[in-house]
Amino acid sequence: MLNDEKKSDRIDTEAARWVLRIESGLSVDEEKGFAVWLASDPRHELALEAHEETWARFAPLAEESVKWTPLTGPGDRESK
């Protein structure tokens, strides 16, 4: 059972990394590696879809954060 949990955690981590890499753009070699990874276990596609859904839900927040002016000190909050 523990090995199944470790494998599941590993698949989940790999899927999350693939989503980030895909978002950044894959090279031809990376595309091939991704295709091999995706085809090697049916759980990979499920994990990837879950992370893509999460990414899609949080992407608008990332876009909004670009518009925010960062605070530089404790007094900035009151002065804005």
Buried (B, 14 or more C-beta within 10 A) or exposed (E): EEEEEEEEEEBBEBBBEBBEBBEEEBEEEBEEBBEEBBEEEEEBEEBBEBBBEEBEEEEEEEEEEEEEEEEEEEEEEEEE
